[in-house]
Amino acid sequence: MGDEIKENAVYTTAETKNLLKISESTVKRFLKRKLIKANKVGGQYRILGKEILRLVSPEVEKKAVRSYLNLKKRIVEEINKW
C-alpha cells in the first residue's frame, strides 16, 4: 500500500483525508469537534502524524462510541418530551 503514517510528519487536510480514506467534510468535522488536534498555518490546517495515529487507535473509537450513545440518549429524551 505504501501509505504509512509517520508520527512526526506534518499533513494537510487533503493528505489526512487520503490516509484515512474519509471525505473532506469528515476531516473538517473531526477538526471542529477537536477529535484531531491541528495548527493553522497560513489559514490552512496542519496535522501531525501522531494525531492521525491517535485517531485510529481503539481508545478514540471507544470515546466516539460513548459520545454517539450520549447524543442518541439526549435525542431520545427530547423526542419523548413531545
mmCIF file of the N, C-alpha and C atoms, coordinates in Angstrom:
data_MODEL
# 
_entry.id   MODEL 
# 
loop_
_atom_site.group_PDB 
_atom_site.id 
_atom_site.type_symbol 
_atom_site.label_atom_id 
_atom_site.label_alt_id 
_atom_site.label_comp_id 
_atom_site.label_asym_id 
_atom_site.label_entity_id 
_atom_site.label_seq_id 
_atom_site.pdbx_PDB_ins_code 
_atom_site.Cartn_x 
_atom_site.Cartn_y 
_atom_site.Cartn_z 
_atom_site.occupancy 
_atom_site.B_iso_or_equiv 
_atom_site.pdbx_formal_charge 
_atom_site.auth_seq_id 
_atom_site.auth_comp_id 
_atom_site.auth_asym_id 
_atom_site.auth_atom_id 
_atom_site.pdbx_PDB_model_num 
ATOM 1   N N  . MET A 1 1  ? 0.830   -1.192 0.000  1.00 0.00 ? 1  MET A N  1 
ATOM 2   C CA . MET A 1 1  ? 0.000   0.000  0.000  1.00 0.00 ? 1  MET A CA 1 
ATOM 3   C C  . MET A 1 1  ? 0.873   1.254  0.000  1.00 0.00 ? 1  MET A C  1 
ATOM 4   N N  . GLY A 1 2  ? 1.863   1.340  0.896  1.00 0.00 ? 2  GLY A N  1 
ATOM 5   C CA . GLY A 1 2  ? 2.798   2.437  0.865  1.00 0.00 ? 2  GLY A CA 1 
ATOM 6   C C  . GLY A 1 2  ? 2.373   3.689  1.599  1.00 0.00 ? 2  GLY A C  1 
ATOM 7   N N  . ASP A 1 3  ? 1.139   3.778  2.051  1.00 0.00 ? 3  ASP A N  1 
ATOM 8   C CA . ASP A 1 3  ? 0.663   4.954  2.770  1.00 0.00 ? 3  ASP A CA 1 
ATOM 9   C C  . ASP A 1 3  ? 0.871   4.782  4.268  1.00 0.00 ? 3  ASP A C  1 
ATOM 10  N N  . GLU A 1 4  ? 2.125   4.898  4.693  1.00 0.00 ? 4  GLU A N  1 
ATOM 11  C CA . GLU A 1 4  ? 2.433   4.764  6.105  1.00 0.00 ? 4  GLU A CA 1 
ATOM 12  C C  . GLU A 1 4  ? 2.333   6.132  6.755  1.00 0.00 ? 4  GLU A C  1 
ATOM 13  N N  . ILE A 1 5  ? 1.650   6.202  7.878  1.00 0.00 ? 5  ILE A N  1 
ATOM 14  C CA . ILE A 1 5  ? 1.522   7.462  8.609  1.00 0.00 ? 5  ILE A CA 1 
ATOM 15  C C  . ILE A 1 5  ? 2.739   7.596  9.511  1.00 0.00 ? 5  ILE A C  1 
ATOM 16  N N  . LYS A 1 6  ? 3.501   8.651  9.294  1.00 0.00 ? 6  LYS A N  1 
ATOM 17  C CA . LYS A 1 6  ? 4.711   8.888  10.077 1.00 0.00 ? 6  LYS A CA 1 
ATOM 18  C C  . LYS A 1 6  ? 4.366   9.812  11.243 1.00 0.00 ? 6  LYS A C  1 
ATOM 19  N N  . GLU A 1 7  ? 4.695   9.360  12.435 1.00 0.00 ? 7  GLU A N  1 
ATOM 20  C CA . GLU A 1 7  ? 4.320   10.060 13.669 1.00 0.00 ? 7  GLU A CA 1 
ATOM 21  C C  . GLU A 1 7  ? 4.725   11.537 13.672 1.00 0.00 ? 7  GLU A C  1 
ATOM 22  N N  . ASN A 1 8  ? 5.918   11.858 13.205 1.00 0.00 ? 8  ASN A N  1 
ATOM 23  C CA . ASN A 1 8  ? 6.406   13.245 13.276 1.00 0.00 ? 8  ASN A CA 1 
ATOM 24  C C  . ASN A 1 8  ? 6.254   14.032 11.979 1.00 0.00 ? 8  ASN A C  1 
ATOM 25  N N  . ALA A 1 9  ? 5.609   13.438 10.991 1.00 0.00 ? 9  ALA A N  1 
ATOM 26  C CA . ALA A 1 9  ? 5.378   14.155 9.732  1.00 0.00 ? 9  ALA A CA 1 
ATOM 27  C C  . ALA A 1 9  ? 4.194   15.113 9.903  1.00 0.00 ? 9  ALA A C  1 
ATOM 28  N N  . VAL A 1 10 ? 4.157   16.123 9.049  1.00 0.00 ? 10 VAL A N  1 
ATOM 29  C CA . VAL A 1 10 ? 3.072   17.103 9.073  1.00 0.00 ? 10 VAL A CA 1 
ATOM 30  C C  . VAL A 1 10 ? 2.222   16.883 7.822  1.00 0.00 ? 10 VAL A C  1 
ATOM 31  N N  . TYR A 1 11 ? 0.909   16.803 8.011  1.00 0.00 ? 11 TYR A N  1 
ATOM 32  C CA . TYR A 1 11 ? -0.009  16.503 6.911  1.00 0.00 ? 11 TYR A CA 1 
ATOM 33  C C  . TYR A 1 11 ? -1.029  17.618 6.724  1.00 0.00 ? 11 TYR A C  1 
ATOM 34  N N  . THR A 1 12 ? -1.477  17.795 5.493  1.00 0.00 ? 12 THR A N  1 
ATOM 35  C CA . THR A 1 12 ? -2.573  18.721 5.188  1.00 0.00 ? 12 THR A CA 1 
ATOM 36  C C  . THR A 1 12 ? -3.898  17.990 5.409  1.00 0.00 ? 12 THR A C  1 
ATOM 37  N N  . THR A 1 13 ? -4.993  18.710 5.327  1.00 0.00 ? 13 THR A N  1 
ATOM 38  C CA . THR A 1 13 ? -6.302  18.052 5.465  1.00 0.00 ? 13 THR A CA 1 
ATOM 39  C C  . THR A 1 13 ? -6.534  17.095 4.292  1.00 0.00 ? 13 THR A C  1 
ATOM 40  N N  . ALA A 1 14 ? -6.065  17.466 3.101  1.00 0.00 ? 14 ALA A N  1 
ATOM 41  C CA . ALA A 1 14 ? -6.236  16.586 1.927  1.00 0.00 ? 14 ALA A CA 1 
ATOM 42  C C  . ALA A 1 14 ? -5.445  15.292 2.109  1.00 0.00 ? 14 ALA A C  1 
ATOM 43  N N  . GLU A 1 15 ? -4.218  15.403 2.617  1.00 0.00 ? 15 GLU A N  1 
ATOM 44  C CA . GLU A 1 15 ? -3.408  14.202 2.856  1.00 0.00 ? 15 GLU A CA 1 
ATOM 45  C C  . GLU A 1 15 ? -4.041  13.339 3.947  1.00 0.00 ? 15 GLU A C  1 
ATOM 46  N N  . THR A 1 16 ? -4.563  13.987 4.984  1.00 0.00 ? 16 THR A N  1 
ATOM 47  C CA . THR A 1 16 ? -5.231  13.261 6.075  1.00 0.00 ? 16 THR A CA 1 
ATOM 48  C C  . THR A 1 16 ? -6.446  12.516 5.541  1.00 0.00 ? 16 THR A C  1 
ATOM 49  N N  . LYS A 1 17 ? -7.211  13.193 4.698  1.00 0.00 ? 17 LYS A N  1 
ATOM 50  C CA . LYS A 1 17 ? -8.389  12.580 4.064  1.00 0.00 ? 17 LYS A CA 1 
ATOM 51  C C  . LYS A 1 17 ? -7.989  11.325 3.301  1.00 0.00 ? 17 LYS A C  1 
ATOM 52  N N  . ASN A 1 18 ? -6.928  11.416 2.531  1.00 0.00 ? 18 ASN A N  1 
ATOM 53  C CA . ASN A 1 18 ? -6.468  10.273 1.743  1.00 0.00 ? 18 ASN A CA 1 
ATOM 54  C C  . ASN A 1 18 ? -5.935  9.144  2.615  1.00 0.00 ? 18 ASN A C  1 
ATOM 55  N N  . LEU A 1 19 ? -5.195  9.498  3.650  1.00 0.00 ? 19 LEU A N  1 
ATOM 56  C CA . LEU A 1 19 ? -4.637  8.474  4.545  1.00 0.00 ? 19 LEU A CA 1 
ATOM 57  C C  . LEU A 1 19 ? -5.734  7.698  5.269  1.00 0.00 ? 19 LEU A C  1 
ATOM 58  N N  . LEU A 1 20 ? -6.758  8.426  5.730  1.00 0.00 ? 20 LEU A N  1 
ATOM 59  C CA . LEU A 1 20 ? -7.839  7.793  6.497  1.00 0.00 ? 20 LEU A CA 1 
ATOM 60  C C  . LEU A 1 20 ? -8.954  7.272  5.605  1.00 0.00 ? 20 LEU A C  1 
ATOM 61  N N  . LYS A 1 21 ? -8.881  7.619  4.311  1.00 0.00 ? 21 LYS A N  1 
ATOM 62  C CA . LYS A 1 21 ? -9.923  7.217  3.351  1.00 0.00 ? 21 LYS A CA 1 
ATOM 63  C C  . LYS A 1 21 ? -11.311 7.687  3.804  1.00 0.00 ? 21 LYS A C  1 
ATOM 64  N N  . ILE A 1 22 ? -11.367 8.983  4.137  1.00 0.00 ? 22 ILE A N  1 
ATOM 65  C CA . ILE A 1 22 ? -12.613 9.624  4.548  1.00 0.00 ? 22 ILE A CA 1 
ATOM 66  C C  . ILE A 1 22 ? -12.814 10.875 3.696  1.00 0.00 ? 22 ILE A C  1 
ATOM 67  N N  . SER A 1 23 ? -13.988 11.471 3.777  1.00 0.00 ? 23 SER A N  1 
ATOM 68  C CA . SER A 1 23 ? -14.270 12.667 2.980  1.00 0.00 ? 23 SER A CA 1 
ATOM 69  C C  . SER A 1 23 ? -13.643 13.907 3.622  1.00 0.00 ? 23 SER A C  1 
ATOM 70  N N  . GLU A 1 24 ? -13.517 14.943 2.815  1.00 0.00 ? 24 GLU A N  1 
ATOM 71  C CA . GLU A 1 24 ? -13.003 16.229 3.299  1.00 0.00 ? 24 GLU A CA 1 
ATOM 72  C C  . GLU A 1 24 ? -13.902 16.774 4.408  1.00 0.00 ? 24 GLU A C  1 
ATOM 73  N N  . SER A 1 25 ? -15.217 16.622 4.248  1.00 0.00 ? 25 SER A N  1 
ATOM 74  C CA . SER A 1 25 ? -16.144 17.133 5.266  1.00 0.00 ? 25 SER A CA 1 
ATOM 75  C C  . SER A 1 25 ? -15.981 16.384 6.588  1.00 0.00 ? 25 SER A C  1 
ATOM 76  N N  . THR A 1 26 ? -15.644 15.106 6.529  1.00 0.00 ? 26 THR A N  1 
ATOM 77  C CA . THR A 1 26 ? -15.403 14.342 7.758  1.00 0.00 ? 26 THR A CA 1 
ATOM 78  C C  . THR A 1 26 ? -14.142 14.846 8.458  1.00 0.00 ? 26 THR A C  1 
ATOM 79  N N  . VAL A 1 27 ? -13.096 15.127 7.688  1.00 0.00 ? 27 VAL A N  1 
ATOM 80  C CA . VAL A 1 27 ? -11.871 15.687 8.280  1.00 0.00 ? 27 VAL A CA 1 
ATOM 81  C C  . VAL A 1 27 ? -12.205 17.005 8.972  1.00 0.00 ? 27 VAL A C  1 
ATOM 82  N N  . LYS A 1 28 ? -12.967 17.862 8.300  1.00 0.00 ? 28 LYS A N  1 
ATOM 83  C CA . LYS A 1 28 ? -13.334 19.163 8.876  1.00 0.00 ? 28 LYS A CA 1 
ATOM 84  C C  . LYS A 1 28 ? -14.177 18.984 10.141 1.00 0.00 ? 28 LYS A C  1 
ATOM 85  N N  . ARG A 1 29 ? -15.063 18.001 10.120 1.00 0.00 ? 29 ARG A N  1 
ATOM 86  C CA . ARG A 1 29 ? -15.882 17.724 11.300 1.00 0.00 ? 29 ARG A CA 1 
ATOM 87  C C  . ARG A 1 29 ? -15.000 17.266 12.463 1.00 0.00 ? 29 ARG A C  1 
ATOM 88  N N  . PHE A 1 30 ? -14.035 16.402 12.185 1.00 0.00 ? 30 PHE A N  1 
ATOM 89  C CA . PHE A 1 30 ? -13.088 15.949 13.217 1.00 0.00 ? 30 PHE A CA 1 
ATOM 90  C C  . PHE A 1 30 ? -12.327 17.127 13.809 1.00 0.00 ? 30 PHE A C  1 
ATOM 91  N N  . LEU A 1 31 ? -11.909 18.056 12.955 1.00 0.00 ? 31 LEU A N  1 
ATOM 92  C CA . LEU A 1 31 ? -11.178 19.233 13.419 1.00 0.00 ? 31 LEU A CA 1 
ATOM 93  C C  . LEU A 1 31 ? -12.073 20.132 14.271 1.00 0.00 ? 31 LEU A C  1 
ATOM 94  N N  . LYS A 1 32 ? -13.293 20.349 13.801 1.00 0.00 ? 32 LYS A N  1 
ATOM 95  C CA . LYS A 1 32 ? -14.239 21.212 14.518 1.00 0.00 ? 32 LYS A CA 1 
ATOM 96  C C  . LYS A 1 32 ? -14.567 20.645 15.895 1.00 0.00 ? 32 LYS A C  1 
ATOM 97  N N  . ARG A 1 33 ? -14.723 19.323 15.971 1.00 0.00 ? 33 ARG A N  1 
ATOM 98  C CA . ARG A 1 33 ? -15.059 18.671 17.250 1.00 0.00 ? 33 ARG A CA 1 
ATOM 99  C C  . ARG A 1 33 ? -13.820 18.331 18.067 1.00 0.00 ? 33 ARG A C  1 
ATOM 100 N N  . LYS A 1 34 ? -12.677 18.761 17.563 1.00 0.00 ? 34 LYS A N  1 
ATOM 101 C CA . LYS A 1 34 ? -11.391 18.558 18.236 1.00 0.00 ? 34 LYS A CA 1 
ATOM 102 C C  . LYS A 1 34 ? -11.048 17.084 18.452 1.00 0.00 ? 34 LYS A C  1 
ATOM 103 N N  . LEU A 1 35 ? -11.517 16.233 17.538 1.00 0.00 ? 35 LEU A N  1 
ATOM 104 C CA . LEU A 1 35 ? -11.115 14.825 17.563 1.00 0.00 ? 35 LEU A CA 1 
ATOM 105 C C  . LEU A 1 35 ? -9.704  14.683 17.022 1.00 0.00 ? 35 LEU A C  1 
ATOM 106 N N  . ILE A 1 36 ? -9.308  15.640 16.180 1.00 0.00 ? 36 ILE A N  1 
ATOM 107 C CA . ILE A 1 36 ? -7.926  15.723 15.701 1.00 0.00 ? 36 ILE A CA 1 
ATOM 108 C C  . ILE A 1 36 ? -7.422  17.107 16.091 1.00 0.00 ? 36 ILE A C  1 
ATOM 109 N N  . LYS A 1 37 ? -6.288  17.163 16.765 1.00 0.00 ? 37 LYS A N  1 
ATOM 110 C CA . LYS A 1 37 ? -5.667  18.450 17.077 1.00 0.00 ? 37 LYS A CA 1 
ATOM 111 C C  . LYS A 1 37 ? -4.847  18.873 15.873 1.00 0.00 ? 37 LYS A C  1 
ATOM 112 N N  . ALA A 1 38 ? -4.914  20.172 15.566 1.00 0.00 ? 38 ALA A N  1 
ATOM 113 C CA . ALA A 1 38 ? -4.179  20.689 14.419 1.00 0.00 ? 38 ALA A CA 1 
ATOM 114 C C  . ALA A 1 38 ? -3.777  22.129 14.678 1.00 0.00 ? 38 ALA A C  1 
ATOM 115 N N  . ASN A 1 39 ? -2.829  22.605 13.909 1.00 0.00 ? 39 ASN A N  1 
ATOM 116 C CA . ASN A 1 39 ? -2.426  24.007 13.950 1.00 0.00 ? 39 ASN A CA 1 
ATOM 117 C C  . ASN A 1 39 ? -2.741  24.622 12.610 1.00 0.00 ? 39 ASN A C  1 
ATOM 118 N N  . LYS A 1 40 ? -3.136  25.887 12.642 1.00 0.00 ? 40 LYS A N  1 
ATOM 119 C CA . LYS A 1 40 ? -3.396  26.591 11.393 1.00 0.00 ? 40 LYS A CA 1 
ATOM 120 C C  . LYS A 1 40 ? -2.130  27.334 10.988 1.00 0.00 ? 40 LYS A C  1 
ATOM 121 N N  . VAL A 1 41 ? -1.714  27.102 9.764  1.00 0.00 ? 41 VAL A N  1 
ATOM 122 C CA . VAL A 1 41 ? -0.542  27.766 9.215  1.00 0.00 ? 41 VAL A CA 1 
ATOM 123 C C  . VAL A 1 41 ? -0.972  28.398 7.897  1.00 0.00 ? 41 VAL A C  1 
ATOM 124 N N  . GLY A 1 42 ? -0.884  29.715 7.830  1.00 0.00 ? 42 GLY A N  1 
ATOM 125 C CA . GLY A 1 42 ? -1.293  30.398 6.595  1.00 0.00 ? 42 GLY A CA 1 
ATOM 126 C C  . GLY A 1 42 ? -2.747  30.144 6.243  1.00 0.00 ? 42 GLY A C  1 
ATOM 127 N N  . GLY A 1 43 ? -3.599  30.008 7.248  1.00 0.00 ? 43 GLY A N  1 
ATOM 128 C CA . GLY A 1 43 ? -5.029  29.799 7.014  1.00 0.00 ? 43 GLY A CA 1 
ATOM 129 C C  . GLY A 1 43 ? -5.410  28.365 6.702  1.00 0.00 ? 43 GLY A C  1 
ATOM 130 N N  . GLN A 1 44 ? -4.431  27.457 6.692  1.00 0.00 ? 44 GLN A N  1 
ATOM 131 C CA . GLN A 1 44 ? -4.726  26.051 6.423  1.00 0.00 ? 44 GLN A CA 1 
ATOM 132 C C  . GLN A 1 44 ? -4.265  25.194 7.596  1.00 0.00 ? 44 GLN A C  1 
ATOM 133 N N  . TYR A 1 45 ? -5.004  24.127 7.829  1.00 0.00 ? 45 TYR A N  1 
ATOM 134 C CA . TYR A 1 45 ? -4.650  23.233 8.929  1.00 0.00 ? 45 TYR A CA 1 
ATOM 135 C C  . TYR A 1 45 ? -3.452  22.372 8.588  1.00 0.00 ? 45 TYR A C  1 
ATOM 136 N N  . ARG A 1 46 ? -2.619  22.138 9.602  1.00 0.00 ? 46 ARG A N  1 
ATOM 137 C CA . ARG A 1 46 ? -1.515  21.190 9.512  1.00 0.00 ? 46 ARG A CA 1 
ATOM 138 C C  . ARG A 1 46 ? -1.677  20.214 10.669 1.00 0.00 ? 46 ARG A C  1 
ATOM 139 N N  . ILE A 1 47 ? -1.635  18.945 10.354 1.00 0.00 ? 47 ILE A N  1 
ATOM 140 C CA . ILE A 1 47 ? -1.934  17.891 11.325 1.00 0.00 ? 47 ILE A CA 1 
ATOM 141 C C  . ILE A 1 47 ? -0.713  16.994 11.488 1.00 0.00 ? 47 ILE A C  1 
ATOM 142 N N  . LEU A 1 48 ? -0.298  16.786 12.725 1.00 0.00 ? 48 LEU A N  1 
ATOM 143 C CA . LEU A 1 48 ? 0.831   15.888 12.982 1.00 0.00 ? 48 LEU A CA 1 
ATOM 144 C C  . LEU A 1 48 ? 0.393   14.439 12.796 1.00 0.00 ? 48 LEU A C  1 
ATOM 145 N N  . GLY A 1 49 ? 1.292   13.638 12.275 1.00 0.00 ? 49 GLY A N  1 
ATOM 146 C CA . GLY A 1 49 ? 1.004   12.226 12.060 1.00 0.00 ? 49 GLY A CA 1 
ATOM 147 C C  . GLY A 1 49 ? 0.556   11.526 13.333 1.00 0.00 ? 49 GLY A C  1 
ATOM 148 N N  . LYS A 1 50 ? 1.132   11.909 14.484 1.00 0.00 ? 50 LYS A N  1 
ATOM 149 C CA . LYS A 1 50 ? 0.745   11.248 15.734 1.00 0.00 ? 50 LYS A CA 1 
ATOM 150 C C  . LYS A 1 50 ? -0.729  11.501 16.073 1.00 0.00 ? 50 LYS A C  1 
ATOM 151 N N  . GLU A 1 51 ? -1.283  12.628 15.614 1.00 0.00 ? 51 GLU A N  1 
ATOM 152 C CA . GLU A 1 51 ? -2.711  12.900 15.823 1.00 0.00 ? 51 GLU A CA 1 
ATOM 153 C C  . GLU A 1 51 ? -3.568  11.962 14.976 1.00 0.00 ? 51 GLU A C  1 
ATOM 154 N N  . ILE A 1 52 ? -3.124  11.706 13.765 1.00 0.00 ? 52 ILE A N  1 
ATOM 155 C CA . ILE A 1 52 ? -3.857  10.792 12.878 1.00 0.00 ? 52 ILE A CA 1 
ATOM 156 C C  . ILE A 1 52 ? -3.791  9.376  13.453 1.00 0.00 ? 52 ILE A C  1 
ATOM 157 N N  . LEU A 1 53 ? -2.614  8.982  13.920 1.00 0.00 ? 53 LEU A N  1 
ATOM 158 C CA . LEU A 1 53 ? -2.453  7.656  14.523 1.00 0.00 ? 53 LEU A CA 1 
ATOM 159 C C  . LEU A 1 53 ? -3.305  7.516  15.780 1.00 0.00 ? 53 LEU A C  1 
ATOM 160 N N  . ARG A 1 54 ? -3.368  8.585  16.566 1.00 0.00 ? 54 ARG A N  1 
ATOM 161 C CA . ARG A 1 54 ? -4.181  8.564  17.788 1.00 0.00 ? 54 ARG A CA 1 
ATOM 162 C C  . ARG A 1 54 ? -5.656  8.388  17.428 1.00 0.00 ? 54 ARG A C  1 
ATOM 163 N N  . LEU A 1 55 ? -6.067  9.040  16.355 1.00 0.00 ? 55 LEU A N  1 
ATOM 164 C CA . LEU A 1 55 ? -7.465  8.979  15.928 1.00 0.00 ? 55 LEU A CA 1 
ATOM 165 C C  . LEU A 1 55 ? -7.897  7.561  15.581 1.00 0.00 ? 55 LEU A C  1 
ATOM 166 N N  . VAL A 1 56 ? -7.005  6.786  14.991 1.00 0.00 ? 56 VAL A N  1 
ATOM 167 C CA . VAL A 1 56 ? -7.375  5.427  14.580 1.00 0.00 ? 56 VAL A CA 1 
ATOM 168 C C  . VAL A 1 56 ? -7.100  4.393  15.671 1.00 0.00 ? 56 VAL A C  1 
ATOM 169 N N  . SER A 1 57 ? -6.731  4.877  16.859 1.00 0.00 ? 57 SER A N  1 
ATOM 170 C CA . SER A 1 57 ? -6.480  3.949  17.964 1.00 0.00 ? 57 SER A CA 1 
ATOM 171 C C  . SER A 1 57 ? -7.796  3.468  18.563 1.00 0.00 ? 57 SER A C  1 
ATOM 172 N N  . PRO A 1 58 ? -7.803  2.308  19.191 1.00 0.00 ? 58 PRO A N  1 
ATOM 173 C CA . PRO A 1 58 ? -9.025  1.775  19.807 1.00 0.00 ? 58 PRO A CA 1 
ATOM 174 C C  . PRO A 1 58 ? -9.607  2.688  20.884 1.00 0.00 ? 58 PRO A C  1 
ATOM 175 N N  . GLU A 1 59 ? -8.761  3.403  21.615 1.00 0.00 ? 59 GLU A N  1 
ATOM 176 C CA . GLU A 1 59 ? -9.251  4.295  22.677 1.00 0.00 ? 59 GLU A CA 1 
ATOM 177 C C  . GLU A 1 59 ? -10.142 5.397  22.109 1.00 0.00 ? 59 GLU A C  1 
ATOM 178 N N  . VAL A 1 60 ? -9.738  5.959  20.990 1.00 0.00 ? 60 VAL A N  1 
ATOM 179 C CA . VAL A 1 60 ? -10.529 7.029  20.374 1.00 0.00 ? 60 VAL A CA 1 
ATOM 180 C C  . VAL A 1 60 ? -11.855 6.475  19.873 1.00 0.00 ? 60 VAL A C  1 
ATOM 181 N N  . GLU A 1 61 ? -11.829 5.258  19.357 1.00 0.00 ? 61 GLU A N  1 
ATOM 182 C CA . GLU A 1 61 ? -13.072 4.632  18.897 1.00 0.00 ? 61 GLU A CA 1 
ATOM 183 C C  . GLU A 1 61 ? -14.047 4.482  20.061 1.00 0.00 ? 61 GLU A C  1 
ATOM 184 N N  . LYS A 1 62 ? -13.547 4.042  21.215 1.00 0.00 ? 62 LYS A N  1 
ATOM 185 C CA . LYS A 1 62 ? -14.403 3.902  22.402 1.00 0.00 ? 62 LYS A CA 1 
ATOM 186 C C  . LYS A 1 62 ? -15.004 5.246  22.791 1.00 0.00 ? 62 LYS A C  1 
ATOM 187 N N  . LYS A 1 63 ? -14.181 6.298  22.743 1.00 0.00 ? 63 LYS A N  1 
ATOM 188 C CA . LYS A 1 63 ? -14.655 7.644  23.083 1.00 0.00 ? 63 LYS A CA 1 
ATOM 189 C C  . LYS A 1 63 ? -15.745 8.088  22.103 1.00 0.00 ? 63 LYS A C  1 
ATOM 190 N N  . ALA A 1 64 ? -15.549 7.792  20.827 1.00 0.00 ? 64 ALA A N  1 
ATOM 191 C CA . ALA A 1 64 ? -16.535 8.169  19.810 1.00 0.00 ? 64 ALA A CA 1 
ATOM 192 C C  . ALA A 1 64 ? -17.846 7.424  20.027 1.00 0.00 ? 64 ALA A C  1 
ATOM 193 N N  . VAL A 1 65 ? -17.773 6.143  20.371 1.00 0.00 ? 65 VAL A N  1 
ATOM 194 C CA . VAL A 1 65 ? -18.980 5.352  20.639 1.00 0.00 ? 65 VAL A CA 1 
ATOM 195 C C  . VAL A 1 65 ? -19.721 5.921  21.841 1.00 0.00 ? 65 VAL A C  1 
ATOM 196 N N  . ARG A 1 66 ? -18.984 6.244  22.903 1.00 0.00 ? 66 ARG A N  1 
ATOM 197 C CA . ARG A 1 66 ? -19.622 6.848  24.095 1.00 0.00 ? 66 ARG A CA 1 
ATOM 198 C C  . ARG A 1 66 ? -20.290 8.157  23.740 1.00 0.00 ? 66 ARG A C  1 
ATOM 199 N N  . SER A 1 67 ? -19.609 8.984  22.953 1.00 0.00 ? 67 SER A N  1 
ATOM 200 C CA . SER A 1 67 ? -20.149 10.272 22.539 1.00 0.00 ? 67 SER A CA 1 
ATOM 201 C C  . SER A 1 67 ? -21.428 10.079 21.726 1.00 0.00 ? 67 SER A C  1 
ATOM 202 N N  . TYR A 1 68 ? -21.409 9.120  20.808 1.00 0.00 ? 68 TYR A N  1 
ATOM 203 C CA . TYR A 1 68 ? -22.585 8.829  19.989 1.00 0.00 ? 68 TYR A CA 1 
ATOM 204 C C  . TYR A 1 68 ? -23.748 8.361  20.866 1.00 0.00 ? 68 TYR A C  1 
ATOM 205 N N  . LEU A 1 69 ? -23.474 7.456  21.799 1.00 0.00 ? 69 LEU A N  1 
ATOM 206 C CA . LEU A 1 69 ? -24.538 6.931  22.660 1.00 0.00 ? 69 LEU A CA 1 
ATOM 207 C C  . LEU A 1 69 ? -25.130 8.026  23.539 1.00 0.00 ? 69 LEU A C  1 
ATOM 208 N N  . ASN A 1 70 ? -24.294 8.942  24.036 1.00 0.00 ? 70 ASN A N  1 
ATOM 209 C CA . ASN A 1 70 ? -24.792 10.058 24.836 1.00 0.00 ? 70 ASN A CA 1 
ATOM 210 C C  . ASN A 1 70 ? -25.674 10.972 23.998 1.00 0.00 ? 70 ASN A C  1 
ATOM 211 N N  . LEU A 1 71 ? -25.250 11.246 22.779 1.00 0.00 ? 71 LEU A N  1 
ATOM 212 C CA . LEU A 1 71 ? -26.040 12.086 21.880 1.00 0.00 ? 71 LEU A CA 1 
ATOM 213 C C  . LEU A 1 71 ? -27.379 11.417 21.576 1.00 0.00 ? 71 LEU A C  1 
ATOM 214 N N  . LYS A 1 72 ? -27.340 10.129 21.281 1.00 0.00 ? 72 LYS A N  1 
ATOM 215 C CA . LYS A 1 72 ? -28.557 9.378  20.987 1.00 0.00 ? 72 LYS A CA 1 
ATOM 216 C C  . LYS A 1 72 ? -29.513 9.436  22.170 1.00 0.00 ? 72 LYS A C  1 
ATOM 217 N N  . LYS A 1 73 ? -28.983 9.271  23.378 1.00 0.00 ? 73 LYS A N  1 
ATOM 218 C CA . LYS A 1 73 ? -29.804 9.317  24.595 1.00 0.00 ? 73 LYS A CA 1 
ATOM 219 C C  . LYS A 1 73 ? -30.484 10.677 24.735 1.00 0.00 ? 73 LYS A C  1 
ATOM 220 N N  . ARG A 1 74 ? -29.728 11.767 24.496 1.00 0.00 ? 74 ARG A N  1 
ATOM 221 C CA . ARG A 1 74 ? -30.314 13.110 24.611 1.00 0.00 ? 74 ARG A CA 1 
ATOM 222 C C  . ARG A 1 74 ? -31.409 13.317 23.569 1.00 0.00 ? 74 ARG A C  1 
ATOM 223 N N  . ILE A 1 75 ? -31.197 12.818 22.361 1.00 0.00 ? 75 ILE A N  1 
ATOM 224 C CA . ILE A 1 75 ? -32.201 12.971 21.307 1.00 0.00 ? 75 ILE A CA 1 
ATOM 225 C C  . ILE A 1 75 ? -33.465 12.203 21.668 1.00 0.00 ? 75 ILE A C  1 
ATOM 226 N N  . VAL A 1 76 ? -33.313 10.972 22.149 1.00 0.00 ? 76 VAL A N  1 
ATOM 227 C CA . VAL A 1 76 ? -34.479 10.159 22.556 1.00 0.00 ? 76 VAL A CA 1 
ATOM 228 C C  . VAL A 1 76 ? -35.232 10.857 23.673 1.00 0.00 ? 76 VAL A C  1 
ATOM 229 N N  . GLU A 1 77 ? -34.496 11.412 24.637 1.00 0.00 ? 77 GLU A N  1 
ATOM 230 C CA . GLU A 1 77 ? -35.162 12.144 25.745 1.00 0.00 ? 77 GLU A CA 1 
ATOM 231 C C  . GLU A 1 77 ? -35.953 13.342 25.228 1.00 0.00 ? 77 GLU A C  1 
ATOM 232 N N  . GLU A 1 78 ? -35.381 14.068 24.269 1.00 0.00 ? 78 GLU A N  1 
ATOM 233 C CA . GLU A 1 78 ? -36.088 15.212 23.701 1.00 0.00 ? 78 GLU A CA 1 
ATOM 234 C C  . GLU A 1 78 ? -37.340 14.767 22.949 1.00 0.00 ? 78 GLU A C  1 
ATOM 235 N N  . ILE A 1 79 ? -37.218 13.714 22.163 1.00 0.00 ? 79 ILE A N  1 
ATOM 236 C CA . ILE A 1 79 ? -38.362 13.205 21.405 1.00 0.00 ? 79 ILE A CA 1 
ATOM 237 C C  . ILE A 1 79 ? -39.457 12.725 22.354 1.00 0.00 ? 79 ILE A C  1 
ATOM 238 N N  . ASN A 1 80 ? -39.070 12.079 23.445 1.00 0.00 ? 80 ASN A N  1 
ATOM 239 C CA . ASN A 1 80 ? -40.045 11.585 24.400 1.00 0.00 ? 80 ASN A CA 1 
ATOM 240 C C  . ASN A 1 80 ? -40.812 12.718 25.092 1.00 0.00 ? 80 ASN A C  1 
ATOM 241 N N  . LYS A 1 81 ? -40.247 13.914 25.149 1.00 0.00 ? 81 LYS A N  1 
ATOM 242 C CA . LYS A 1 81 ? -40.929 15.068 25.744 1.00 0.00 ? 81 LYS A CA 1 
ATOM 243 C C  . LYS A 1 81 ? -42.121 15.508 24.889 1.00 0.00 ? 81 LYS A C  1 
ATOM 244 N N  . TRP A 1 82 ? -42.045 15.210 23.576 1.00 0.00 ? 82 TRP A N  1 
ATOM 245 C CA . TRP A 1 82 ? -43.119 15.602 22.673 1.00 0.00 ? 82 TRP A CA 1 
ATOM 246 C C  . TRP A 1 82 ? -44.317 14.787 22.984 1.00 0.00 ? 82 TRP A C  1 
# 
